[in-house]
Every structure is written in C-alpha cells, then in structure tokens.
Amino acid sequence: MAKEFYTERDIEDMAQRGDRVLIVNDDVVLTDLAYEKAKRLGVKLSQPNDTPPAAPVRPYINKTISKPKPTAIQPQTSSKIEAVRANVKSTVKARLGSQISDQLLDRIIDRVAAELGLK
C-alpha cells in the first residue's frame, strides 16, 4: 500500500476545513513541520505514541535520572578539571586547528563541568 504524506500546508488546509483529527498509522507520514503545525493548530494526531515523526529514540536520555548534586570543588578536583580541560583543548585543536577559539572551548568545557556537578 502506498504511503500518504502530509506537509505543513496539508495540516493548515485540514484546520481551515474544520478537520481536527488525523489518524496516523504506518501508511501515514508527516513532515516535521506538519507535526509542529498540527500541535499549534490543535489538530489531534491519533497515534500510538506522541513522538515527533523524525525524533530519534534515545533510551539513554531519561528525565527521571537525577543529576549529581553540585559539591564544593576540592583542590584535587580542580586540578582534575584543568587536566581534562588541557586534554580536551589539545584534542580539539589537533582536529579543528584554528577553526575554534580557546574562549569557545573554555565555555563549552565549563558548561559540561557544571552540568556534571563538577563546577
């Protein structure tokens, strides 16, 4: 059986006609913009789950996983972060050369350290 594709424009047309439900199954494909437009216009997508069509399934990302609580950085931890910083910078610079600035690398490393509760 042929697949039926819906674009953003198709969803707009449905909403203007007053159609408020679209049954989505294996033979129906929505573009990313069509999915977003349906949500904005209140068109209900009747489907087994509420996952955008192109969204990858990432079981390792779970909102219930708690982040480590930030702790005071001990001098030893600080030196470990600086060692990691130096290692990351040298590796990135070896691959990208002057395409990336030291300031940007520092900001990225600081952000990751903060998210891990290391900073």
LINSULFEN-V827210 format. One record per run of one state. SS is the DSSP state (a for helix, b for strand, c for the rest). FROM is the first residue (numbers start at 1). LEN is the number of residues. If there is no record, write none. Layout:
((SS,FROM,LEN) (SS,FROM,LEN))
//
This chain:
((c,1,3) (b,4,3) (c,7,1) (a,8,10) (c,18,3) (b,21,3) (c,24,4) (b,28,3) (c,31,1) (a,32,10) (c,42,2) (b,44,3) (c,47,28) (a,75,25) (c,100,2) (a,102,14) (c,116,4))
//
